[in-house]
Amino acid sequence: MVHSQKDKVAIISEIQKALDDIVFGSVELYVQNRKVTQITVRHIKKTNVEMEKIPQTDSQSEVNLKIGLDKQKSV
């Protein structure tokens, strides 16, 4: 399959845009029959999470999450 120069520039431009839009994450290219059919961008949101186990009377434990965002506490 022969791709035109215009097609090559267009796909490289789309890949560059996907890379420019992320700080943490990944870009996946899906190829079918030597043609890029999909570009998937995965964004990773970094957080500050502290986890601690709280023992219970039975054999299971709950996980208590303390999230340091906007001084909120979550259980």
ZIJO-V297016 format. One record per helix or strand of 2 or more residues. SS is the DSSP state (H for helix, E for strand). FROM is the first residue (numbers start at 1). LEN is the number of residues. If there is no record, write none. Layout:
# ZIJO-V297016
[[SS	FROM	LEN] [SS	FROM	LEN]]
This chain:
# ZIJO-V297016
[[H	5	16] [E	25	8] [E	35	9] [E	49	6] [E	62	6]]
